[in-house]
Amino acid sequence: MGTSTRHDLPTSEELAIWRAHIETFLIVRSRIEARLQQNSGLSSGDYKVLLALSEAEGKALRASELAAQIEWERSRLSGHLGRMENRRLVRREPCAEDARGSRVCLTDEGARAFRASTLPHLRAIKELFVDAFTPEQLAHLGEAAAALRGHLGLDAHPTPASTNHSDLSIGEAS
């Protein structure tokens, strides 16, 4: 194994930018998650699961597909789904096409909880993140995120469905 040279390492300025980004991002994320919990009683994990199910055809996904979509280990998802089932937000049922698998279904209670949480959650995102930037700065952040996602071999943009909230009824979500 070779030794590192200074060209292999970030400069002090690059490291300062990295640290400022990570520390600030963690604070923003924590505050948005706290607002979600406070406003709706949902954790960010609950919201992630409910969002994926609400966008899925038939409001259900195989557990393995759900785990892959939200990028969780199956064991983490299984424990979380158990807690969500106890709150009647989701239900699991045997998978017709694979006896070993299960389908995770959004319940009516889960759909109501998701709808009720979405507008306050979007308002928190706007207030704590979007409003901090000018339109130009926000566009640059989008370009930077796309560049980083490309560098990591990910799609340049998150799935359009995950950012689509045009089908929400303000009356139901308030």
N, CA, C and O of each residue as an XYZ file, in Angstrom:
696
protein
N       0.850     -1.180      0.000
C       0.000      0.000      0.000
C       0.892      1.238      0.000
O       1.779      1.358      0.844
N       0.668      2.153     -0.930
C       1.502      3.333     -1.076
C       1.183      4.389     -0.037
O       0.158      4.321      0.641
N       2.054      5.350      0.080
C       1.819      6.451      1.001
C       1.036      7.538      0.295
O       1.122      7.690     -0.923
N       0.284      8.279      1.056
C      -0.505      9.377      0.505
C       0.381     10.592      0.295
O       1.327     10.838      1.043
N       0.050     11.332     -0.731
C       0.706     12.608     -0.952
C      -0.298     13.701     -0.653
O      -1.490     13.435     -0.504
N       0.174     14.908     -0.565
C      -0.722     16.036     -0.286
C      -1.773     16.183     -1.388
O      -2.847     16.732     -1.142
N      -1.479     15.701     -2.595
C      -2.436     15.811     -3.698
C      -3.600     14.832     -3.542
O      -4.644     14.996     -4.172
N      -3.413     13.810     -2.696
C      -4.459     12.822     -2.449
C      -5.419     13.260     -1.356
O      -6.457     12.630     -1.154
N      -5.088     14.325     -0.654
C      -5.859     14.762      0.509
C      -6.510     16.112      0.253
O      -6.013     16.899     -0.553
N      -7.622     16.388      0.934
C      -8.237     17.709      0.762
C      -7.341     18.792      1.364
O      -6.604     18.561      2.322
N      -7.432     19.967      0.774
C      -6.713     21.115      1.330
C      -7.422     21.546      2.608
O      -8.529     21.086      2.890
N      -6.803     22.412      3.369
C      -7.447     22.891      4.596
C      -8.726     23.649      4.259
O      -9.706     23.568      5.000
N      -8.727     24.388      3.144
C      -9.940     25.100      2.727
C     -11.036     24.107      2.331
O     -12.193     24.282      2.712
N     -10.685     23.081      1.579
C     -11.662     22.059      1.173
C     -12.207     21.323      2.396
O     -13.398     21.018      2.467
N     -11.344     21.046      3.338
C     -11.775     20.367      4.555
C     -12.714     21.255      5.373
O     -13.684     20.765      5.951
N     -12.433     22.548      5.423
C     -13.306     23.481      6.142
C     -14.685     23.535      5.487
O     -15.702     23.577      6.179
N     -14.720     23.533      4.151
C     -16.010     23.535      3.434
C     -16.768     22.248      3.733
O     -17.967     22.290      4.012
N     -16.094     21.116      3.680
C     -16.704     19.819      3.989
C     -17.304     19.841      5.387
O     -18.465     19.479      5.578
N     -16.513     20.266      6.356
C     -16.966     20.264      7.752
C     -18.159     21.202      7.946
O     -19.133     20.837      8.605
N     -18.089     22.404      7.377
C     -19.206     23.349      7.494
C     -20.467     22.767      6.873
O     -21.556     22.899      7.431
N     -20.321     22.121      5.715
C     -21.473     21.521      5.040
C     -22.090     20.419      5.902
O     -23.296     20.423      6.146
N     -21.273     19.489      6.356
C     -21.778     18.351      7.118
C     -22.409     18.801      8.430
O     -23.519     18.386      8.766
N     -21.706     19.646      9.166
C     -22.247     20.085     10.461
C     -23.542     20.860     10.295
O     -24.487     20.662     11.058
N     -23.594     21.743      9.302
C     -24.815     22.528      9.079
C     -25.948     21.636      8.591
O     -27.085     21.772      9.044
N     -25.646     20.718      7.664
C     -26.664     19.804      7.169
C     -27.266     18.987      8.311
O     -28.482     18.803      8.362
N     -26.437     18.498      9.219
C     -26.938     17.703     10.343
C     -27.863     18.526     11.239
O     -28.866     18.009     11.733
N     -27.537     19.793     11.451
C     -28.388     20.666     12.266
C     -29.723     20.903     11.566
O     -30.777     20.795     12.192
N     -29.688     21.227     10.270
C     -30.934     21.458      9.515
C     -31.785     20.200      9.526
O     -32.987     20.262      9.785
N     -31.169     19.061      9.247
C     -31.914     17.798      9.234
C     -32.537     17.516     10.591
O     -33.698     17.117     10.669
N     -31.788     17.717     11.647
C     -32.291     17.479     12.997
C     -33.482     18.388     13.309
O     -34.468     17.943     13.896
N     -33.390     19.643     12.922
C     -34.496     20.579     13.190
C     -35.731     20.230     12.374
O     -36.849     20.324     12.881
N     -35.550     19.831     11.121
C     -36.696     19.437     10.296
C     -37.340     18.178     10.867
O     -38.566     18.083     10.931
N     -36.521     17.209     11.283
C     -37.053     15.979     11.874
C     -37.774     16.261     13.188
O     -38.802     15.646     13.471
N     -37.249     17.183     13.993
C     -37.911     17.538     15.257
C     -39.268     18.174     14.987
O     -40.237     17.892     15.692
N     -39.342     19.032     13.971
C     -40.626     19.639     13.615
C     -41.623     18.592     13.148
O     -42.799     18.644     13.507
N     -41.156     17.643     12.348
C     -42.026     16.570     11.865
C     -42.609     15.812     13.045
O     -43.815     15.574     13.103
N     -41.755     15.435     13.984
C     -42.203     14.700     15.180
C     -43.178     15.545     15.998
O     -44.216     15.053     16.440
N     -42.842     16.801     16.193
C     -43.681     17.696     16.988
C     -45.038     17.931     16.337
O     -46.065     17.917     17.015
N     -45.046     18.145     15.028
C     -46.291     18.484     14.322
C     -47.181     17.290     14.039
O     -48.402     17.431     13.967
N     -46.583     16.109     13.877
C     -47.384     14.980     13.409
C     -47.245     13.714     14.234
O     -48.046     12.790     14.084
N     -46.246     13.654     15.100
C     -45.999     12.422     15.836
C     -45.297     11.370     15.001
O     -45.123     10.237     15.450
N     -44.888     11.733     13.777
C     -44.186     10.794     12.907
C     -42.686     11.043     12.984
O     -42.235     12.186     13.057
N     -41.928      9.964     12.966
C     -40.478     10.092     12.858
C     -40.131     10.269     11.385
O     -40.974     10.062     10.512
N     -38.887     10.654     11.114
C     -38.474     10.770      9.723
C     -38.522      9.402      9.035
O     -38.802      9.323      7.839
N     -38.252      8.333      9.777
C     -38.368      6.989      9.219
C     -39.802      6.644      8.860
O     -40.060      6.069      7.803
N     -40.745      6.996      9.745
C     -42.169      6.787      9.447
C     -42.540      7.499      8.156
O     -43.187      6.933      7.275
N     -42.113      8.757      8.065
C     -42.460      9.573      6.900
C     -41.882      8.968      5.626
O     -42.551      8.933      4.593
N     -40.647      8.494      5.698
C     -39.991      7.899      4.536
C     -40.759      6.661      4.062
O     -40.968      6.488      2.861
N     -41.176      5.808      4.987
C     -41.943      4.606      4.653
C     -43.307      5.002      4.082
O     -43.724      4.473      3.051
N     -44.000      5.924      4.743
C     -45.325      6.333      4.284
C     -45.260      7.007      2.920
O     -46.147      6.804      2.090
N     -44.225      7.807      2.675
C     -44.054      8.441      1.375
C     -43.889      7.389      0.281
O     -44.554      7.456     -0.752
N     -43.012      6.429      0.503
C     -42.780      5.378     -0.494
C     -44.064      4.594     -0.774
O     -44.378      4.310     -1.930
N     -44.798      4.248      0.272
C     -46.033      3.485      0.079
C     -47.112      4.326     -0.594
O     -47.866      3.817     -1.423
N     -47.193      5.608     -0.246
C     -48.228      6.461     -0.844
C     -48.001      6.646     -2.337
O     -48.952      6.883     -3.082
N     -46.737      6.539     -2.790
C     -46.417      6.692     -4.206
C     -46.480      5.382     -4.977
O     -46.496      5.385     -6.208
N     -46.515      4.271     -4.267
C     -46.481      2.960     -4.909
C     -47.836      2.607     -5.524
O     -48.888      3.010     -5.029
N     -47.778      1.855     -6.599
C     -49.005      1.363     -7.227
C     -49.731      0.481     -6.217
O     -49.135     -0.429     -5.641
N     -50.997      0.745     -6.006
C     -51.783     -0.018     -5.054
C     -51.451      0.288     -3.601
O     -51.920     -0.407     -2.700
N     -50.651      1.314     -3.367
C     -50.262      1.742     -2.008
C     -49.615      0.605     -1.226
O     -49.786      0.508     -0.011
N     -48.873     -0.256     -1.922
C     -48.206     -1.395     -1.292
C     -46.931     -1.736     -2.050
O     -46.837     -1.521     -3.259
N     -45.953     -2.271     -1.327
C     -44.694     -2.736     -1.911
C     -44.261     -4.000     -1.204
O     -44.568     -4.206     -0.029
N     -43.544     -4.847     -1.928
C     -42.900     -5.975     -1.256
C     -41.899     -5.389     -0.273
O     -41.295     -4.351     -0.541
N     -41.725     -6.047      0.855
C     -40.818     -5.542      1.882
C     -39.410     -5.340      1.322
O     -38.751     -4.354      1.654
N     -38.947     -6.255      0.484
C     -37.604     -6.128     -0.094
C     -37.507     -4.909     -1.006
O     -36.484     -4.225     -1.015
N     -38.567     -4.628     -1.776
C     -38.586     -3.445     -2.651
C     -38.595     -2.169     -1.828
O     -37.905     -1.206     -2.162
N     -39.380     -2.158     -0.747
C     -39.449     -0.991      0.129
C     -38.087     -0.725      0.760
O     -37.634      0.419      0.799
N     -37.433     -1.770      1.253
C     -36.110     -1.618      1.862
C     -35.121     -1.032      0.853
O     -34.351     -0.130      1.183
N     -35.145     -1.545     -0.368
C     -34.228     -1.040     -1.399
C     -34.549      0.404     -1.754
O     -33.643      1.220     -1.928
N     -35.822      0.718     -1.860
C     -36.229      2.065     -2.267
C     -35.815      3.111     -1.243
O     -35.361      4.193     -1.616
N     -35.965      2.804      0.039
C     -35.616      3.798      1.056
C     -34.187      3.605      1.579
O     -33.746      4.307      2.489
N     -33.475      2.642      0.986
C     -32.074      2.378      1.293
C     -31.846      2.036      2.764
O     -30.977      2.603      3.425
N     -32.647      1.097      3.256
C     -32.513      0.571      4.610
C     -32.179     -0.905      4.534
O     -32.544     -1.585      3.574
N     -31.490     -1.394      5.541
C     -31.278     -2.835      5.684
C     -32.624     -3.479      6.006
O     -33.474     -2.859      6.645
N     -32.819     -4.720      5.566
C     -34.098     -5.409      5.810
C     -34.390     -5.532      7.301
O     -35.542     -5.397      7.716
N     -33.352     -5.788      8.123
C     -33.577     -5.938      9.571
C     -34.054     -4.622     10.185
O     -34.932     -4.626     11.048
N     -33.488     -3.509      9.751
C     -33.932     -2.201     10.257
C     -35.378     -1.959      9.871
O     -36.183     -1.520     10.693
N     -35.711     -2.248      8.607
C     -37.072     -2.042      8.127
C     -38.051     -2.916      8.899
O     -39.124     -2.451      9.284
N     -37.698     -4.166      9.128
C     -38.602     -5.086      9.810
C     -38.981     -4.576     11.198
O     -40.156     -4.577     11.564
N     -37.999     -4.147     11.957
C     -38.285     -3.611     13.291
C     -39.129     -2.357     13.236
O     -40.044     -2.178     14.040
N     -38.819     -1.482     12.281
C     -39.568     -0.239     12.152
C     -41.010     -0.513     11.738
O     -41.941      0.108     12.251
N     -41.188     -1.456     10.798
C     -42.549     -1.792     10.373
C     -43.372     -2.356     11.527
O     -44.572     -2.096     11.619
N     -42.740     -3.120     12.401
C     -43.451     -3.644     13.562
C     -44.020     -2.515     14.425
O     -45.161     -2.587     14.880
N     -43.223     -1.485     14.643
C     -43.690     -0.336     15.430
C     -44.796      0.418     14.683
O     -45.754      0.890     15.296
N     -44.658      0.528     13.357
C     -45.686      1.211     12.577
C     -46.981      0.403     12.532
O     -48.073      0.973     12.526
N     -46.860     -0.926     12.500
C     -48.060     -1.780     12.546
C     -48.796     -1.598     13.863
O     -50.026     -1.544     13.884
N     -48.056     -1.503     14.962
C     -48.686     -1.296     16.274
C     -49.481     -0.004     16.318
O     -50.443      0.106     17.079
N     -49.092      0.976     15.513
C     -49.800      2.254     15.453
C     -50.808      2.279     14.302
O     -51.426      3.308     14.027
N     -50.964      1.139     13.639
C     -51.928      0.949     12.539
C     -51.658      1.852     11.336
O     -52.587      2.230     10.622
N     -50.392      2.195     11.111
C     -50.024      3.014      9.959
C     -49.806      2.160      8.713
O     -50.036      2.614      7.592
N     -49.362      0.922      8.919
C     -49.138     -0.033      7.838
C     -49.608     -1.397      8.306
O     -49.839     -1.630      9.492
N     -49.743     -2.294      7.334
C     -49.984     -3.699      7.674
C     -49.140     -4.545      6.729
O     -48.878     -4.158      5.591
N     -48.726     -5.692      7.216
C     -47.987     -6.632      6.373
C     -48.899     -7.792      6.057
O     -49.686     -8.239      6.891
N     -48.775     -8.266      4.839
C     -49.556     -9.429      4.429
C     -48.669    -10.320      3.582
O     -47.694     -9.849      2.996
N     -48.996    -11.609      3.510
C     -48.182    -12.519      2.687
C     -48.173    -12.055      1.238
O     -49.155    -11.511      0.733
N     -47.070    -12.276      0.600
C     -46.907    -11.898     -0.808
C     -47.427    -13.047     -1.667
O     -46.964    -14.179     -1.534
N     -48.383    -12.764     -2.545
C     -49.002    -13.797     -3.377
C     -47.996    -14.470     -4.302
O     -48.071    -15.679     -4.520
N     -47.051    -13.699     -4.851
C     -46.113    -14.272     -5.813
C     -44.882    -14.913     -5.174
O     -44.109    -15.577     -5.865
N     -44.685    -14.725     -3.858
C     -43.530    -15.314     -3.177
C     -43.921    -15.606     -1.731
O     -44.028    -14.693     -0.913
N     -44.131    -16.873     -1.426
C     -44.603    -17.258     -0.089
C     -43.635    -16.842      1.015
O     -44.047    -16.679      2.163
N     -42.343    -16.666      0.682
C     -41.367    -16.273      1.700
C     -41.393    -14.777      1.969
O     -40.937    -14.330      3.022
N     -41.919    -13.999      1.034
C     -41.912    -12.543      1.165
C     -43.206    -12.007      1.744
O     -44.182    -12.736      1.920
N     -43.189    -10.719      2.036
C     -44.408    -10.066      2.506
C     -44.558     -8.737      1.783
O     -43.594     -8.135      1.313
N     -45.808     -8.311      1.718
C     -46.125     -7.000      1.158
C     -46.430     -6.075      2.308
O     -47.051     -6.470      3.295
N     -45.988     -4.840      2.174
C     -46.278     -3.806      3.165
C     -47.324     -2.901      2.547
O     -47.126     -2.362      1.458
N     -48.433     -2.735      3.241
C     -49.564     -1.972      2.716
C     -49.817     -0.738      3.568
O     -49.754     -0.794      4.796
N     -50.101      0.364      2.912
C     -50.482      1.589      3.585
C     -51.925      1.439      4.057
O     -52.804      1.106      3.262
N     -52.173      1.680      5.327
C     -53.543      1.611      5.844
C     -54.219      2.970      5.673
O     -53.563      3.964      5.363
N     -55.531      3.004      5.877
C     -56.248      4.283      5.827
C     -55.693      5.231      6.888
O     -55.539      6.426      6.637
N     -55.395      4.697      8.072
C     -54.832      5.514      9.151
C     -53.454      6.049      8.750
O     -53.139      7.207      9.022
N     -52.641      5.222      8.112
C     -51.332      5.659      7.637
C     -51.447      6.740      6.582
O     -50.683      7.705      6.592
N     -52.406      6.583      5.663
C     -52.615      7.593      4.618
C     -53.054      8.914      5.236
O     -52.594      9.977      4.819
N     -53.944      8.854      6.230
C     -54.381     10.081      6.911
C     -53.218     10.753      7.636
O     -53.052     11.970      7.553
N     -52.419      9.968      8.341
C     -51.269     10.515      9.074
C     -50.273     11.152      8.107
O     -49.725     12.218      8.388
N     -50.042     10.502      6.974
C     -49.115     11.039      5.982
C     -49.634     12.359      5.424
O     -48.897     13.343      5.370
N     -50.903     12.384      5.006
C     -51.483     13.625      4.460
C     -51.421     14.755      5.480
O     -51.085     15.890      5.140
N     -51.745     14.442      6.728
C     -51.751     15.475      7.771
C     -50.344     15.993      8.066
O     -50.191     17.138      8.491
N     -49.335     15.187      7.853
C     -47.963     15.601      8.158
C     -47.291     16.351      7.025
O     -46.332     17.088      7.255
N     -47.776     16.176      5.811
C     -47.028     16.647      4.652
C     -46.911     18.160      4.558
O     -45.805     18.667      4.374
N     -48.003     18.898      4.677
C     -47.892     20.357      4.560
C     -47.046     20.964      5.672
O     -46.200     21.807      5.372
N     -47.221     20.591      6.932
C     -46.308     21.136      7.951
C     -44.848     20.758      7.686
O     -43.945     21.555      7.939
N     -44.618     19.554      7.182
C     -43.258     19.118      6.878
C     -42.671     19.958      5.733
O     -41.521     20.391      5.808
N     -43.447     20.181      4.694
C     -42.975     21.002      3.582
C     -42.733     22.445      4.014
O     -41.794     23.090      3.548
N     -43.583     22.947      4.905
C     -43.365     24.313      5.427
C     -42.055     24.391      6.200
O     -41.322     25.372      6.074
N     -41.749     23.368      7.000
C     -40.489     23.349      7.755
C     -39.298     23.313      6.800
O     -38.303     23.999      7.033
N     -39.386     22.530      5.740
C     -38.314     22.469      4.752
C     -38.117     23.846      4.119
O     -36.986     24.302      3.949
N     -39.214     24.498      3.775
C     -39.115     25.831      3.161
C     -38.500     26.822      4.132
O     -37.585     27.561      3.768
N     -38.989     26.847      5.352
C     -38.518     27.817      6.343
C     -37.061     27.585      6.745
O     -36.282     28.535      6.820
N     -36.695     26.350      6.997
C     -35.370     26.048      7.539
C     -34.294     25.844      6.469
O     -33.104     25.972      6.760
N     -34.695     25.532      5.247
C     -33.710     25.289      4.198
C     -33.872     26.271      3.033
O     -32.987     27.091      2.788
N     -34.982     26.192      2.326
C     -35.165     26.960      1.092
C     -35.030     28.461      1.332
O     -34.357     29.152      0.567
N     -35.667     28.971      2.392
C     -35.667     30.418      2.634
C     -34.294     30.971      3.013
O     -34.118     32.189      3.045
N     -33.333     30.118      3.296
C     -31.979     30.581      3.640
C     -31.213     31.050      2.409
O     -30.170     31.690      2.545
N     -31.712     30.745      1.202
C     -30.957     30.981     -0.018
C     -31.697     31.879     -0.993
O     -32.926     31.950     -0.990
N     -30.923     32.563     -1.826
C     -31.505     33.268     -2.966
C     -31.848     32.206     -4.012
O     -31.360     31.080     -3.927
N     -32.681     32.551     -4.995
C     -32.958     31.575     -6.063
C     -31.682     31.099     -6.764
O     -31.578     29.928     -7.129
N     -30.726     31.988     -6.952
C     -29.474     31.607     -7.607
C     -28.677     30.628     -6.744
O     -28.149     29.635     -7.245
N     -28.595     30.918     -5.445
C     -27.879     30.013     -4.542
C     -28.537     28.643     -4.519
O     -27.852     27.620     -4.514
N     -29.859     28.621     -4.505
C     -30.588     27.353     -4.496
C     -30.319     26.571     -5.783
O     -30.153     25.352     -5.753
N     -30.277     27.279     -6.909
C     -29.969     26.613     -8.183
C     -28.556     26.031     -8.150
O     -28.331     24.927     -8.645
N     -27.607     26.763     -7.571
C     -26.229     26.252     -7.449
C     -26.182     25.029     -6.539
O     -25.440     24.083     -6.806
N     -26.969     25.045     -5.470
C     -27.028     23.871     -4.591
C     -27.573     22.666     -5.335
O     -27.088     21.548     -5.161
N     -28.584     22.896     -6.166
C     -29.128     21.806     -6.971
C     -28.095     21.248     -7.933
O     -27.995     20.033     -8.109
N     -27.330     22.128     -8.553
C     -26.268     21.690     -9.459
C     -25.196     20.914     -8.696
O     -24.706     19.890     -9.171
N     -24.836     21.408     -7.511
C     -23.820     20.727     -6.704
C     -24.319     19.351     -6.271
O     -23.563     18.380     -6.299
N     -25.574     19.263     -5.876
C     -26.129     17.968     -5.461
C     -26.147     16.999     -6.639
O     -25.824     15.822     -6.484
N     -26.526     17.494     -7.816
C     -26.542     16.632     -9.014
C     -25.137     16.154     -9.355
O     -24.949     14.997     -9.732
N     -24.143     17.044     -9.223
C     -22.759     16.655     -9.499
C     -22.287     15.585     -8.521
O     -21.639     14.617     -8.919
N     -22.609     15.760     -7.250
C     -22.203     14.787     -6.232
C     -22.906     13.452     -6.461
O     -22.277     12.398     -6.380
N     -24.206     13.493     -6.748
C     -24.947     12.261     -7.018
C     -24.353     11.540     -8.223
O     -24.216     10.317     -8.204
N     -23.999     12.283     -9.268
C     -23.373     11.678    -10.431
C     -22.026     11.060    -10.087
O     -21.711      9.962    -10.547
N     -21.234     11.750     -9.289
C     -19.929     11.253     -8.860
C     -20.068      9.942     -8.085
O     -19.203      9.069     -8.157
N     -21.170      9.822     -7.345
C     -21.417      8.618     -6.543
C     -22.146      7.532     -7.325
O     -22.438      6.469     -6.778
N     -22.444      7.787     -8.603
C     -23.125      6.794     -9.425
C     -24.616      6.722     -9.176
O     -25.247      5.702     -9.454
N     -25.181      7.794     -8.657
C     -26.620      7.851     -8.389
C     -27.302      8.648     -9.491
O     -26.641      9.352    -10.255
N     -28.621      8.538     -9.572
C     -29.359      9.388    -10.496
C     -29.072     10.838    -10.138
O     -28.893     11.166     -8.965
N     -29.027     11.704    -11.137
C     -28.714     13.115    -10.903
C     -29.732     13.785     -9.995
O     -29.390     14.700     -9.246
N     -30.968     13.340    -10.056
C     -32.030     13.938     -9.246
C     -32.803     12.830     -8.565
O     -32.951     11.742     -9.122
N     -33.308     13.096     -7.345
C     -34.189     12.102     -6.715
C     -35.397     11.865     -7.612
O     -35.685     12.662     -8.504
N     -36.091     10.774     -7.370
C     -37.244     10.445     -8.212
C     -38.254     11.580     -8.187
O     -38.534     12.133     -7.123
N     -38.808     11.939     -9.349
C     -39.770     13.039     -9.397
C     -40.951     12.823     -8.465
O     -41.465     13.784     -7.893
N     -41.387     11.593     -8.303
C     -42.547     11.337     -7.446
C     -42.269     11.751     -6.012
O     -43.191     12.164     -5.308
N     -41.030     11.655     -5.560
C     -40.733     11.997     -4.175
C     -40.775     13.496     -3.926
O     -40.778     13.929     -2.774
N     -40.808     14.289     -4.978
C     -40.891     15.731     -4.807
C     -42.227     16.286     -5.265
O     -42.435     17.499     -5.234
N     -43.134     15.421     -5.687
C     -44.427     15.853     -6.189
C     -45.427     15.893     -5.043
O     -45.742     14.863     -4.447
N     -45.917     17.076     -4.742
C     -46.945     17.178     -3.712
C     -48.155     17.946     -4.234
O     -48.911     18.535     -3.461
N     -48.326     17.932     -5.551
C     -49.440     18.657     -6.158
C     -50.778     17.974     -5.904
O     -51.829     18.597     -6.051
N     -50.748     16.698     -5.522
C     -52.012     15.990     -5.314
C     -52.520     16.111     -3.886
O     -53.515     15.480     -3.532
N     -51.858     16.907     -3.064
C     -52.293     17.069     -1.683
C     -53.442     18.053     -1.602
O     -53.469     19.067     -2.299
N     -54.374     17.737     -0.751
C     -55.471     18.652     -0.482
C     -55.116     19.439      0.777
O     -54.866     18.849      1.828
N     -55.093     20.759      0.673
C     -54.724     21.584      1.820
C     -55.667     21.337      2.974
O     -55.237     21.304      4.127
N     -56.930     21.165      2.692
C     -57.898     20.906      3.761
C     -57.594     19.635      4.514
O     -57.757     19.589      5.733
N     -57.153     18.595      3.817
C     -56.858     17.312      4.475
C     -55.539     17.353      5.216
O     -55.381     16.675      6.231
N     -54.595     18.131      4.731
C     -53.248     18.099      5.294
C     -53.038     19.118      6.398
O     -52.038     19.031      7.112
N     -53.922     20.067      6.568
C     -53.728     21.103      7.584
C     -54.093     20.621      8.955
O     -53.986     21.375      9.923
